[in-house]
Amino acid sequence: MKKSNLLLLFVTLVVVVLVTACGSGGDSESSKEENEQKSEQASENEKENNSASLDKGIEKVLTSLHELKNTIESSPGETGKINSNGKTLSESWEPIEKKIEERNPDAYENIEKSLYPLIGEAQKENPDTNKLTKLIKETNEKLNQFKDKVSSS
Protein backbone atom coordinates (compact mmCIF):
# COMPACT_ATOMS: atom_id res chain seq x y z
CA MET A 1 0.00 0.00 0.00
CA LYS A 2 2.83 2.37 0.78
CA LYS A 3 4.41 1.84 -2.65
CA SER A 4 1.19 2.64 -4.44
CA ASN A 5 0.69 5.80 -2.35
CA LEU A 6 4.23 6.88 -3.14
CA LEU A 7 3.71 6.15 -6.83
CA LEU A 8 0.44 8.07 -6.81
CA LEU A 9 2.13 11.02 -5.11
CA PHE A 10 4.98 10.94 -7.65
CA VAL A 11 2.60 10.82 -10.62
CA THR A 12 0.55 13.67 -9.12
CA LEU A 13 3.70 15.77 -8.74
CA VAL A 14 4.75 15.08 -12.33
CA VAL A 15 1.30 16.03 -13.60
CA VAL A 16 1.30 19.23 -11.54
CA VAL A 17 4.73 20.18 -12.86
CA LEU A 18 3.71 19.47 -16.46
CA VAL A 19 0.46 21.41 -16.16
CA THR A 20 2.29 24.35 -14.61
CA ALA A 21 4.92 24.31 -17.35
CA CYS A 22 2.30 24.16 -20.09
CA GLY A 23 0.30 26.91 -18.48
CA SER A 24 3.26 29.28 -18.31
CA GLY A 25 3.95 28.78 -22.03
CA GLY A 26 0.55 30.24 -22.82
CA ASP A 27 1.21 33.15 -20.50
CA SER A 28 4.50 33.75 -22.27
CA GLU A 29 2.73 34.07 -25.63
CA SER A 30 0.15 36.34 -24.07
CA SER A 31 2.91 38.45 -22.53
CA LYS A 32 4.66 38.72 -25.88
CA GLU A 33 1.47 39.98 -27.48
CA GLU A 34 0.90 42.44 -24.65
CA ASN A 35 4.49 43.69 -24.92
CA GLU A 36 4.13 44.12 -28.69
CA GLN A 37 0.90 46.05 -28.19
CA LYS A 38 2.55 48.25 -25.55
CA SER A 39 5.51 48.82 -27.85
CA GLU A 40 3.22 49.81 -30.74
CA GLN A 41 1.28 52.11 -28.44
CA ALA A 42 4.50 53.70 -27.16
CA SER A 43 5.63 54.18 -30.74
CA GLU A 44 2.33 55.85 -31.63
CA ASN A 45 2.57 58.09 -28.55
CA GLU A 46 6.12 59.04 -29.52
CA LYS A 47 4.98 59.94 -33.05
CA GLU A 48 2.18 62.08 -31.62
CA ASN A 49 4.58 63.81 -29.23
CA ASN A 50 7.08 64.42 -32.03
CA SER A 51 4.33 65.81 -34.25
CA ALA A 52 3.09 68.06 -31.45
CA SER A 53 6.63 69.21 -30.72
CA LEU A 54 7.26 69.85 -34.41
CA ASP A 55 3.95 71.69 -34.71
CA LYS A 56 4.88 73.95 -31.77
CA GLY A 57 8.32 74.55 -33.26
CA ILE A 58 6.85 75.53 -36.61
CA GLU A 59 4.46 77.90 -34.83
CA LYS A 60 7.42 79.52 -33.11
CA VAL A 61 9.21 80.03 -36.44
CA LEU A 62 6.02 81.45 -37.97
CA THR A 63 5.70 83.84 -35.03
CA SER A 64 9.31 84.97 -35.56
CA LEU A 65 8.56 85.50 -39.25
CA HIS A 66 5.50 87.56 -38.37
CA GLU A 67 7.52 89.71 -35.96
CA LEU A 68 10.16 90.33 -38.63
CA LYS A 69 7.47 91.26 -41.14
CA ASN A 70 5.89 93.69 -38.65
CA THR A 71 9.26 95.29 -37.93
CA ILE A 72 9.94 95.78 -41.64
CA GLU A 73 6.51 97.32 -42.17
CA SER A 74 6.54 99.58 -39.12
CA SER A 75 10.26 100.40 -38.81
CA PRO A 76 12.06 99.62 -42.09
CA GLY A 77 14.99 101.87 -41.15
CA GLU A 78 15.66 100.24 -37.78
CA THR A 79 18.44 97.90 -38.83
CA GLY A 80 19.16 96.83 -35.25
CA LYS A 81 15.57 95.59 -34.80
CA ILE A 82 15.63 93.80 -38.16
CA ASN A 83 18.97 92.17 -37.26
CA SER A 84 17.59 91.11 -33.89
CA ASN A 85 14.47 89.63 -35.49
CA GLY A 86 16.68 87.76 -37.97
CA LYS A 87 18.66 86.28 -35.10
CA THR A 88 15.46 85.28 -33.28
CA LEU A 89 14.19 83.63 -36.47
CA SER A 90 17.39 81.62 -36.77
CA GLU A 91 17.21 80.57 -33.13
CA SER A 92 13.59 79.45 -33.46
CA TRP A 93 14.46 77.35 -36.53
CA GLU A 94 17.43 75.51 -35.01
CA PRO A 95 15.49 73.18 -32.63
CA ILE A 96 13.22 71.82 -35.38
CA GLU A 97 15.61 71.84 -38.31
CA LYS A 98 16.81 68.23 -37.86
CA LYS A 99 13.30 66.95 -37.15
CA ILE A 100 12.02 68.38 -40.41
CA GLU A 101 15.03 67.11 -42.34
CA GLU A 102 14.53 63.58 -40.95
CA ARG A 103 10.78 63.60 -41.49
CA ASN A 104 10.73 65.07 -44.97
CA PRO A 105 14.06 65.89 -46.65
CA ASP A 106 12.36 67.43 -49.70
CA ALA A 107 10.24 69.81 -47.62
CA TYR A 108 13.30 70.69 -45.55
CA GLU A 109 15.29 71.56 -48.68
CA ASN A 110 12.39 73.57 -50.06
CA ILE A 111 12.01 75.60 -46.84
CA GLU A 112 15.78 76.17 -46.65
CA LYS A 113 15.82 77.75 -50.12
CA SER A 114 14.00 80.80 -48.82
CA LEU A 115 14.65 80.64 -45.07
CA TYR A 116 18.44 80.76 -45.11
CA PRO A 117 18.66 83.66 -47.55
CA LEU A 118 16.03 85.41 -45.40
CA ILE A 119 18.05 84.93 -42.21
CA GLY A 120 21.21 86.04 -43.98
CA GLU A 121 19.60 89.17 -45.42
CA ALA A 122 17.95 90.06 -42.10
CA GLN A 123 21.31 90.00 -40.36
CA LYS A 124 23.14 92.19 -42.89
CA GLU A 125 24.39 95.64 -41.96
CA ASN A 126 21.97 97.18 -44.49
CA PRO A 127 19.20 94.65 -45.17
CA ASP A 128 17.13 95.01 -48.34
CA THR A 129 13.55 95.28 -47.07
CA ASN A 130 12.04 94.44 -50.48
CA LYS A 131 14.04 91.24 -50.64
CA LEU A 132 13.12 90.45 -47.02
CA THR A 133 9.42 90.95 -47.71
CA LYS A 134 9.56 88.57 -50.68
CA LEU A 135 11.52 85.93 -48.72
CA ILE A 136 9.20 86.23 -45.70
CA LYS A 137 6.19 85.55 -47.91
CA GLU A 138 7.84 82.53 -49.57
CA THR A 139 9.06 81.05 -46.28
CA ASN A 140 5.70 81.62 -44.60
CA GLU A 141 3.88 79.76 -47.40
CA LYS A 142 6.32 76.84 -47.32
CA LEU A 143 6.17 76.49 -43.55
CA ASN A 144 2.38 76.61 -43.52
CA GLN A 145 2.20 73.95 -46.25
CA PHE A 146 4.54 71.72 -44.28
CA LYS A 147 2.64 72.37 -41.05
CA ASP A 148 -0.62 71.35 -42.73
CA LYS A 149 1.05 68.19 -43.98
CA VAL A 150 2.34 67.35 -40.49
CA SER A 151 -1.04 68.06 -38.89
CA SER A 152 -2.92 65.82 -41.33
CA SER A 153 -0.61 62.82 -40.93
N, CA and C of each residue as an Amber inpcrd file, in Angstrom:
protein
   459
   0.8140000  -1.1770000   0.0000000   0.0000000   0.0000000   0.0000000
   0.8680000   1.2550000   0.0000000   1.9800000   1.2040000   0.7110000
   2.8320000   2.3680000   0.7780000   3.4560000   2.6710000  -0.5700000
   3.8170000   1.6360000  -1.3350000   4.4080000   1.8440000  -2.6520000
   3.4010000   2.5000000  -3.5970000   2.1900000   2.0710000  -3.5300000
   1.1930000   2.6380000  -4.4410000   0.8840000   4.0940000  -4.0700000
   0.8850000   4.3940000  -2.7650000   0.6860000   5.7980000  -2.3460000
   1.8400000   6.6740000  -2.8110000   3.0500000   6.1460000  -2.6940000
   4.2280000   6.8800000  -3.1370000   4.1910000   7.0950000  -4.6470000
   3.8130000   6.0520000  -5.3790000   3.7120000   6.1500000  -6.8340000
   2.6410000   7.1620000  -7.2200000   1.5270000   7.1260000  -6.5460000
   0.4430000   8.0720000  -6.8090000   0.8910000   9.5080000  -6.5330000
   1.6030000   9.7100000  -5.4460000   2.1320000  11.0200000  -5.1070000
   3.1220000  11.5030000  -6.1710000   3.9940000  10.6000000  -6.6150000
   4.9750000  10.9430000  -7.6450000   4.2830000  11.3270000  -8.9600000
   3.3340000  10.5500000  -9.3860000   2.5960000  10.8230000 -10.6220000
   1.8550000  12.1630000 -10.4980000   1.2560000  12.4080000  -9.3550000
   0.5500000  13.6720000  -9.1220000   1.5180000  14.8440000  -9.2400000
   2.6830000  14.7170000  -8.6550000   3.6980000  15.7730000  -8.7410000
   4.1180000  16.0270000 -10.1850000   4.3510000  14.9500000 -10.9240000
   4.7530000  15.0810000 -12.3290000   3.6520000  15.7800000 -13.1230000
   2.4250000  15.3990000 -12.9010000   1.2950000  16.0250000 -13.6030000
   1.2070000  17.5070000 -13.2460000   1.3570000  17.8360000 -11.9820000
   1.2960000  19.2340000 -11.5400000   2.4060000  20.0400000 -12.2110000
   3.6040000  19.4880000 -12.2290000   4.7290000  20.1830000 -12.8560000
   4.4710000  20.3820000 -14.3460000   3.9940000  19.3670000 -15.0200000
   3.7090000  19.4700000 -16.4560000   2.5990000  20.4800000 -16.7340000
   1.5690000  20.4670000 -15.9670000   0.4620000  21.4100000 -16.1570000
   0.9470000  22.8390000 -15.9220000   1.7430000  23.0260000 -14.9020000
   2.2860000  24.3500000 -14.6080000   3.1720000  24.8250000 -15.7430000
   4.0150000  23.9510000 -16.2550000   4.9190000  24.3090000 -17.3510000
   4.1230000  24.6510000 -18.6070000   3.1270000  23.8780000 -18.9100000
   2.2950000  24.1560000 -20.0890000   1.5310000  25.4530000 -19.9220000
   1.0580000  25.6870000 -18.7490000   0.2970000  26.9150000 -18.4820000
   1.1520000  28.1500000 -18.6320000   2.4070000  28.0940000 -18.2160000
   3.2590000  29.2790000 -18.3060000   3.6370000  29.5710000 -19.7500000
   3.6630000  28.5710000 -20.6090000   3.9460000  28.7810000 -22.0290000
   2.8780000  29.6520000 -22.6560000   1.6520000  29.4160000 -22.3030000
   0.5540000  30.2410000 -22.8230000   0.6670000  31.6630000 -22.3240000
   1.0400000  31.8110000 -21.0570000   1.2130000  33.1490000 -20.5010000
   2.3280000  33.8830000 -21.2180000   3.3620000  33.1450000 -21.5880000
   4.4950000  33.7470000 -22.2710000   4.0460000  34.3220000 -23.6150000
   3.2500000  33.5780000 -24.3540000   2.7310000  34.0690000 -25.6300000
   1.8550000  35.3020000 -25.4130000   1.0250000  35.2130000 -24.3910000
   0.1500000  36.3360000 -24.0650000   0.9770000  37.5590000 -23.6890000
   2.0360000  37.3380000 -22.9310000   2.9100000  38.4450000 -22.5260000
   3.6020000  39.0650000 -23.7310000   4.0230000  38.2110000 -24.6630000
   4.6620000  38.7190000 -25.8790000   3.7050000  39.6270000 -26.6410000
   2.4660000  39.1770000 -26.7840000   1.4660000  39.9840000 -27.4840000
   1.2170000  41.3010000 -26.7570000   1.1140000  41.2220000 -25.4340000
   0.8990000  42.4360000 -24.6460000   2.0710000  43.3940000 -24.7980000
   3.2980000  42.8550000 -24.7570000   4.4920000  43.6910000 -24.9180000
   4.5420000  44.3290000 -26.3060000   4.1510000  43.5560000 -27.3290000
   4.1320000  44.1150000 -28.6860000   3.1020000  45.2370000 -28.7880000
   1.9390000  45.0210000 -28.1750000   0.9030000  46.0550000 -28.1930000
   1.3730000  47.3030000 -27.4560000   2.0300000  47.1080000 -26.3110000
   2.5460000  48.2460000 -25.5510000   3.6160000  48.9740000 -26.3530000
   4.4520000  48.2230000 -27.0330000   5.5130000  48.8180000 -27.8480000
   4.9070000  49.6290000 -28.9970000   3.8980000  49.0790000 -29.6580000
   3.2230000  49.8070000 -30.7400000   2.5710000  51.0800000 -30.2060000
   1.9390000  50.9620000 -29.0440000   1.2810000  52.1100000 -28.4380000
   2.3140000  53.1770000 -28.0680000   3.4410000  52.7530000 -27.5170000
   4.5030000  53.6990000 -27.1620000   5.0350000  54.3810000 -28.4150000
   5.1600000  53.6180000 -29.4860000   5.6350000  54.1770000 -30.7450000
   4.6410000  55.2120000 -31.2830000   3.3660000  54.9070000 -31.2030000
   2.3270000  55.8540000 -31.6350000   2.3600000  57.1200000 -30.7780000
   2.4980000  56.9390000 -29.4550000   2.5720000  58.0950000 -28.5510000
   3.7840000  58.9530000 -28.8710000   4.9060000  58.3030000 -29.1800000
   6.1190000  59.0410000 -29.5160000   5.9140000  59.8470000 -30.8040000
   5.2610000  59.2280000 -31.7960000   4.9840000  59.9410000 -33.0460000
   4.1010000  61.1540000 -32.7850000   3.0750000  60.9660000 -31.9420000
   2.1770000  62.0760000 -31.6240000   2.9330000  63.1860000 -30.9000000
   3.7870000  62.8160000 -29.9540000   4.5840000  63.8120000 -29.2300000
   5.5310000  64.5360000 -30.1610000   6.1770000  63.7920000 -31.0720000
   7.0800000  64.4200000 -32.0300000   6.3280000  65.3650000 -32.9480000
   5.1410000  64.9500000 -33.3890000   4.3310000  65.8130000 -34.2490000
   3.9040000  67.0700000 -33.5030000   3.4990000  66.8990000 -32.2430000
   3.0870000  68.0560000 -31.4460000   4.2700000  68.9870000 -31.2240000
   5.4230000  68.4190000 -30.9260000   6.6310000  69.2090000 -30.7170000
   7.0160000  69.9410000 -32.0010000   6.9320000  69.2520000 -33.1140000
   7.2560000  69.8540000 -34.4050000   6.2590000  70.9550000 -34.7410000
   5.0000000  70.7010000 -34.4640000   3.9530000  71.6860000 -34.7060000
   4.2110000  72.9660000 -33.8960000   4.5740000  72.7990000 -32.6330000
   4.8810000  73.9510000 -31.7740000   6.1070000  74.6990000 -32.2890000
   7.1000000  73.9390000 -32.7280000   8.3170000  74.5530000 -33.2620000
   8.0440000  75.3590000 -34.5220000   7.2130000  74.8140000 -35.3850000
   6.8550000  75.5280000 -36.6140000   6.1000000  76.8030000 -36.2610000
   5.2080000  76.7110000 -35.2770000   4.4630000  77.9020000 -34.8340000
   5.4220000  78.9870000 -34.3410000   6.4480000  78.5640000 -33.6320000
   7.4220000  79.5160000 -33.1100000   8.1650000  80.2080000 -34.2590000
   8.5370000  79.4500000 -35.2760000   9.2100000  80.0320000 -36.4430000
   8.2580000  80.9930000 -37.1630000   7.0080000  80.5790000 -37.3170000
   6.0180000  81.4460000 -37.9740000   5.8100000  82.7450000 -37.1880000
   5.8260000  82.6440000 -35.8720000   5.7050000  83.8390000 -35.0310000
   6.9050000  84.7540000 -35.2410000   8.0980000  84.1820000 -35.3100000
   9.3070000  84.9730000 -35.5630000   9.2400000  85.6460000 -36.9280000
   8.7350000  84.9250000 -37.9110000   8.5630000  85.4980000 -39.2540000
   7.6050000  86.6840000 -39.2100000   6.5070000  86.5170000 -38.4920000
   5.5010000  87.5640000 -38.3700000   6.0820000  88.8110000 -37.6940000
   6.8830000  88.5790000 -36.6610000   7.5150000  89.7100000 -35.9610000
   8.4890000  90.4470000 -36.8760000   9.2390000  89.7050000 -37.6690000
  10.1640000  90.3270000 -38.6250000   9.3930000  91.1360000 -39.6610000
   8.3160000  90.5660000 -40.1580000   7.4730000  91.2610000 -41.1440000
   6.9230000  92.5610000 -40.5510000   6.4260000  92.4900000 -39.3070000
   5.8880000  93.6870000 -38.6480000   6.9620000  94.7560000 -38.4590000
   8.1610000  94.3420000 -38.1090000   9.2630000  95.2940000 -37.9280000
   9.5850000  95.9790000 -39.2500000   9.6370000  95.2090000 -40.3270000
   9.9440000  95.7830000 -41.6430000   8.8590000  96.7760000 -42.0590000
   7.6080000  96.4410000 -41.7820000   6.5070000  97.3160000 -42.1750000
   6.4400000  98.5780000 -41.3110000   6.6900000  98.4270000 -40.0160000
   6.5430000  99.5780000 -39.1170000   7.8330000 100.3830000 -38.9390000
   8.9720000  99.7180000 -39.0530000  10.2570000 100.3960000 -38.8130000
  11.3200000  99.9190000 -39.8040000  11.1250000 100.1560000 -41.0970000
  12.0630000  99.6250000 -42.0900000  13.4890000 100.1540000 -41.9460000
  13.6560000 101.2920000 -41.3060000  14.9920000 101.8720000 -41.1480000
  15.7140000 101.4200000 -39.9010000  15.0410000 100.6730000 -39.0330000
  15.6620000 100.2360000 -37.7830000  16.4020000  98.9120000 -37.9960000
  17.6050000  99.0610000 -38.5090000  18.4360000  97.9010000 -38.8280000
  18.6790000  97.0100000 -37.6160000  18.9080000  97.6020000 -36.4710000
  19.1560000  96.8310000 -35.2480000  17.9950000  95.9070000 -34.9200000
  16.7680000  96.4080000 -35.0670000  15.5710000  95.5930000 -34.8010000
  15.4510000  94.4670000 -35.8250000  15.7120000  94.8030000 -37.0890000
  15.6310000  93.8000000 -38.1550000  16.6790000  92.7110000 -37.9130000
  17.9000000  93.1310000 -37.5650000  18.9690000  92.1700000 -37.2620000
  18.5730000  91.2670000 -36.0900000  18.0110000  91.8590000 -35.0690000
  17.5910000  91.1070000 -33.8880000  16.4970000  90.0960000 -34.2440000
  15.5300000  90.5440000 -35.0590000  14.4650000  89.6260000 -35.4920000
  15.0340000  88.4910000 -36.3510000  16.0350000  88.7970000 -37.1710000
  16.6780000  87.7600000 -37.9720000  17.3570000  86.7210000 -37.1010000
  17.9980000  87.1870000 -36.0450000  18.6570000  86.2820000 -35.1010000
  17.6270000  85.4170000 -34.3840000  16.5310000  86.0210000 -33.9600000
  15.4610000  85.2790000 -33.2830000  14.8760000  84.2190000 -34.2150000
  14.7040000  84.5710000 -35.4750000  14.1850000  83.6300000 -36.4730000
  15.1240000  82.4260000 -36.5850000  16.3970000  82.6980000 -36.6820000
  17.3940000  81.6240000 -36.7710000  17.3470000  80.7280000 -35.5360000
  17.2470000  81.3300000 -34.3790000  17.2050000  80.5720000 -33.1290000
  15.9310000  79.7390000 -32.9890000  14.8330000  80.2210000 -33.5450000
  13.5940000  79.4470000 -33.4580000  13.5960000  78.2830000 -34.4520000
  14.3630000  78.4020000 -35.5160000  14.4600000  77.3510000 -36.5340000
  15.3560000  76.1980000 -36.0740000  16.4250000  76.5180000 -35.3880000
  17.4300000  75.5110000 -35.0090000  16.8640000  74.2670000 -34.3220000
  15.9690000  74.3940000 -33.3340000  15.4910000  73.1850000 -32.6310000
  14.6780000  72.2230000 -33.5010000  14.0670000  72.7090000 -34.5660000
  13.2170000  71.8210000 -35.3770000  13.8540000  71.4410000 -36.7090000
  14.9590000  72.0510000 -37.0160000  15.6090000  71.8370000 -38.3070000
  15.8580000  70.3500000 -38.5850000  16.4920000  69.6590000 -37.6710000
  16.8140000  68.2310000 -37.8610000  15.5480000  67.3770000 -37.9430000
  14.5490000  67.7160000 -37.1350000  13.2960000  66.9470000 -37.1480000
  12.6410000  67.0220000 -38.5200000  12.6350000  68.2160000 -39.0910000
  12.0220000  68.3820000 -40.4100000  12.8440000  67.6480000 -41.4590000
  14.1640000  67.7750000 -41.3710000  15.0280000  67.1080000 -42.3430000
  14.8390000  65.5890000 -42.2980000  14.7230000  65.0180000 -41.0970000
  14.5260000  63.5760000 -40.9540000  13.1450000  63.1470000 -41.4340000
  12.1580000  63.9540000 -41.1460000  10.7760000  63.6000000 -41.4880000
  10.4880000  63.7510000 -42.9700000  11.0120000  64.8340000 -43.5620000
  10.7300000  65.0690000 -44.9720000  11.8750000  65.8870000 -45.5910000
  12.8950000  65.1990000 -46.0910000  14.0600000  65.8930000 -46.6470000
  13.7190000  66.8730000 -47.7750000  12.7340000  66.5300000 -48.5960000
  12.3570000  67.4280000 -49.6990000  11.7500000  68.7260000 -49.1830000
  10.8610000  68.6120000 -48.2080000  10.2420000  69.8060000 -47.6200000
  11.3060000  70.6520000 -46.9300000  12.2140000  69.9890000 -46.2420000
  13.3000000  70.6910000 -45.5550000  14.1150000  71.5080000 -46.5590000
  14.4950000  70.8740000 -47.6520000  15.2930000  71.5560000 -48.6770000
  14.5130000  72.7250000 -49.2760000  13.2390000  72.5240000 -49.5020000
  12.3870000  73.5750000 -50.0580000  12.3080000  74.7840000 -49.1150000
  12.1100000  74.5220000 -47.8370000  12.0120000  75.5990000 -46.8430000
  13.3470000  76.3410000 -46.7490000  14.4430000  75.5680000 -46.7500000
  15.7800000  76.1710000 -46.6530000  16.0630000  77.1770000 -47.7690000
  15.5290000  76.9020000 -48.9550000  15.8200000  77.7500000 -50.1240000
  15.3800000  79.1950000 -49.9350000  14.4020000  79.4180000 -49.0890000
  13.9990000  80.7990000 -48.8170000  14.3570000  81.2360000 -47.3990000
  14.3880000  80.2890000 -46.4760000  14.6470000  80.6440000 -45.0740000
  16.0840000  81.1060000 -44.8430000  17.0500000  80.3650000 -45.3500000
  18.4450000  80.7560000 -45.1050000  18.8140000  82.0880000 -45.7630000
  18.3970000  82.3230000 -46.9980000  18.6590000  83.6570000 -47.5480000
  17.9540000  84.7580000 -46.7430000  16.7720000  84.4500000 -46.2240000
  16.0320000  85.4150000 -45.4000000  16.8120000  85.7450000 -44.1310000
  17.2870000  84.7150000 -43.4420000  18.0530000  84.9320000 -42.2090000
  19.3280000  85.7210000 -42.5190000  19.9910000  85.3480000 -43.5980000
  21.2110000  86.0430000 -43.9840000  20.9760000  87.5060000 -44.2930000
  19.9210000  87.7870000 -45.0470000  19.5960000  89.1700000 -45.4170000
  19.1880000  89.9780000 -44.1880000  18.4230000  89.3630000 -43.2990000
  17.9450000  90.0640000 -42.0950000  19.0890000  90.4340000 -41.1650000
  20.1920000  89.7330000 -41.2600000  21.3060000  90.0040000 -40.3560000
  22.4060000  90.8550000 -41.0060000  22.1610000  91.3230000 -42.2270000
  23.1370000  92.1950000 -42.8880000  23.1650000  93.5730000 -42.2340000
  24.2420000  94.2820000 -42.4860000  24.3880000  95.6380000 -41.9590000
  23.3180000  96.5660000 -42.5360000  23.0220000  96.4050000 -43.8160000
  21.9720000  97.1840000 -44.4870000  21.0300000  96.2310000 -45.2260000
  20.0950000  95.6180000 -44.5230000  19.2010000  94.6480000 -45.1680000
  18.2850000  95.2950000 -46.2030000  18.0350000  94.5700000 -47.2750000
  17.1340000  95.0090000 -48.3430000  15.7130000  94.6010000 -47.9430000
  14.8970000  95.5850000 -47.5720000  13.5460000  95.2810000 -47.0690000
  12.6440000  94.6770000 -48.1440000  12.8500000  95.0460000 -49.4000000
  12.0410000  94.4450000 -50.4760000  12.3520000  92.9510000 -50.6120000
  13.6230000  92.6310000 -50.5620000  14.0430000  91.2360000 -50.6390000
  13.5200000  90.4660000 -49.4130000  13.6160000  91.0950000 -48.2420000
  13.1240000  90.4550000 -47.0220000  11.6320000  90.1640000 -47.1090000
  10.8740000  91.1260000 -47.5940000   9.4160000  90.9540000 -47.7100000
   9.0900000  89.7700000 -48.6080000   9.7860000  89.6760000 -49.7340000
   9.5630000  88.5700000 -50.6780000   9.9190000  87.2290000 -50.0180000
  11.0750000  87.1790000 -49.3550000  11.5230000  85.9340000 -48.7160000
  10.6290000  85.5370000 -47.5440000  10.1250000  86.5200000 -46.8170000
   9.2040000  86.2270000 -45.7030000   7.9450000  85.5570000 -46.2490000
   7.4170000  86.0980000 -47.3180000   6.1870000  85.5460000 -47.9130000
   6.4240000  84.0980000 -48.3750000   7.5240000  83.8760000 -49.0850000
   7.8400000  82.5270000 -49.5750000   8.0050000  81.5400000 -48.4170000
   8.7810000  81.9390000 -47.4290000   9.0550000  81.0550000 -46.2850000
   7.7770000  80.7670000 -45.5080000   6.9710000  81.7770000 -45.3110000
   5.7020000  81.6180000 -44.6040000   4.8110000  80.5880000 -45.3110000
   4.7060000  80.6980000 -46.6360000   3.8770000  79.7610000 -47.4050000
   4.4060000  78.3300000 -47.2750000   5.7190000  78.1750000 -47.3970000
   6.3220000  76.8400000 -47.3210000   6.1350000  76.2160000 -45.9420000
   6.3410000  77.0110000 -44.9100000   6.1700000  76.4910000 -43.5490000
   4.7170000  76.1150000 -43.2710000   3.7960000  76.9340000 -43.7320000
   2.3760000  76.6140000 -43.5200000   1.9720000  75.3520000 -44.2800000
   2.4900000  75.1740000 -45.4940000   2.1980000  73.9460000 -46.2490000
   2.7340000  72.7260000 -45.5090000   3.9550000  72.8470000 -45.0100000
   4.5400000  71.7170000 -44.2830000   3.7830000  71.4600000 -42.9810000
   3.4030000  72.5110000 -42.3030000   2.6410000  72.3730000 -41.0540000
   1.3200000  71.6550000 -41.3090000   0.6330000  72.0330000 -42.3800000
  -0.6200000  71.3490000 -42.7300000  -0.3940000  69.8700000 -43.0010000
   0.7090000  69.5680000 -43.6630000   1.0540000  68.1910000 -43.9780000
   1.3120000  67.3950000 -42.6930000   2.0330000  67.9990000 -41.7570000
   2.3410000  67.3470000 -40.4860000   1.0650000  67.1410000 -39.6790000
   0.1990000  68.1360000 -39.6650000  -1.0450000  68.0600000 -38.8870000
  -1.9850000  66.9890000 -39.4180000  -1.9800000  66.7770000 -40.7300000
  -2.9200000  65.8180000 -41.3250000  -2.4100000  64.3800000 -41.2760000
  -1.1190000  64.1990000 -40.9590000  -0.6050000  62.8180000 -40.9340000
  -0.5560000  62.2540000 -39.5420000
